[in-house]
Amino acid sequence: MAYSIAGIVLALGVALLAWRRSRGAGGFYDREVYGMERATHRRYAIASLAFAAFFLITCAARWRAAGIAGLALYALIAVLYAASFLQGAPDRDE
């Protein structure tokens, strides 16, 4: 059950972050280099809310294995989303 609770917290945190990022113009790297437009941030927010609902169900039903598997999958998605904010290495030749 702890995995499901951790998944709920993580999914709601990423959903909130993605929703806030969808309302702004975005930075250079996430907008121009990684192609993270407002619609992309909204898709991550919706997917995160869906995972939060999944984790609520696994917590209520006490499906420990499903919570672990869901958290492993969602952790990968959250890392990919967080990587969209990383600044690329500067090119000193330009």
Secondary structure, DSSP 8 states (H G I E B T S, - for coil): -HHHHHHHHHHHHHHHHHHHHHTS---HIIIIIS---HHHHHHHHHHHHHHHHHHHHHHHHT-HHHHHHHHHHHHHHHHHHHHTT------TT-
